[in-house]
């Protein structure tokens, strides 16, 4: 939906201390990892309705820009097979100024859509930014984390909002949050596409992303791009736990009124995925937009 919930286009916005737990046990462990604007973006979409029982393989290339300057790209590959899904992401950003760092990230997730809800089963993340890195492996059952390994480890900041076991239940991972099932495509309204709250846990922090309002538009893409209807949704970010409450970027993002997710349908499926994600920053809008989309032949 970076893209993604933990992609390291960090734009020097560090969303503070992230806090996880050592899975399989009740003990809690923490992890320090800078969050990213794209991390919030990735989480800008998730939902609750069954997908079609067809098989669809799709590949997408997203361009990333800040203030109109291209800084990187992300490739997303997704398969929808019956009620199952598998999504993977790889991306990189290039440091074009002190505000944008060189970063790479890979993420993957798989799960099912059941009874109108997305149920992740596995999530993996690996990212680097300069000499820093972060890794997470998460196993989920019934939308609750049952096993988790995160690196780096705990840094007990004084303003850390504690993460409890309750915070890792009834959640989706950032990659699964890209999948927004809908009840229909024909005649779908903006409110049906947009109105939802997405509870996200990325391995370190727990936050809600809210979508609302919205309008239906038609876009015309370049050769190889997407042309058709899109659903433009207003968005909001609310940190819940695992973050540093006094850190300026957290406060900024919570009060940021310039957050937007634009969704597009996937052929043969009752799901939407991100077409464009927009986050207002102090150095210009961070925009992640589909540039190419390719469907594999139906088997």
Protein Blocks (a to p, Z undefined) as FASTA:
>chain_A
ZZpjkbccfnopaebjaddddehiabdcdddddddfklmmmmmpccdddddfbdcddddd
ddddeehiafbdcddddddehjbccdddddddddfbfkbccdddddddddddeehiacdf
bdcddddehjbccddddddeehiafbdcddddddddfklccddfklmgoiadfklmmpcc
dfbfghpafklmmnccddddehjaccddddeejidddddddehiacddddddddddddfb
hpafklmklmmmmmpcbbcddddddehiacdddfbdcdddfkbpcddddfbdcddddZZ
